[in-house]
C-alpha cells in the first residue's frame, strides 16, 4: 500500500510542478467482473462496500492540506544537489506570506514499500528560511531540522536532510502554526 501512496503523491506533485491538471484514480476500489481494480484511495470488496481508507488516502489528505490555492510556483529557485541520485525538486511559495515550500524526493528508482532514507546535501539560491522544518507527506510527521544540518550564507541556503522515494517538503515552521 505504501507504493500506491508514493506513486499517487509523486504524480500529483509532478503534475502540479508542471502546471498539469490532475486527479486521483479512483476514490474507491472498483469491481469490474471478474477483477477488483485496487487503485482507489478507499478499499472495497466485490460488493463495492467501503472497507477502510488506505494509506494513500491519508497521504493524499496530507498533501492536500499543504498544497492549496494559497500557493504559487516559484520557478526562479535554483538548486545544486550534491548527490549521484536522481531527484525531483519543486518550489512553491505562499501567495501573501511569501513563505517558501520546497518539495523533494528521490526519483531514480521505482517506489517501494520501504522507508530507507539517504542523507542528501542540497543548496538553494534565493530562498529564505528562518526556522525550516522537514515534513514527511507520507506520514504527516513534522521534523525540526537541526541547526548543524542547515546553513545560510548570503543568498544561499544549504540543507543536509534525509530523503527517500516519497515526497518530503521543507517549509517554514510558521506555515504549520
Buried (B, 14 or more C-beta within 10 A) or exposed (E): EBBBBBBBBBBBBBEBBEEEEEEBEEBBBBBEEEEBEEBBBBBBEEEEEEEEBBBBBBBBEBBEEBBEEBBEBBEEBEBEBEBEEEBBBBBBBBEEEEBBBBBBBBBEEEBEEEEEBEEBEBBBEBBBBEEBBBBBBBBBEBEEBEEEBBEEEEEBBBBBBBBBBBBBBBBBBEBEE
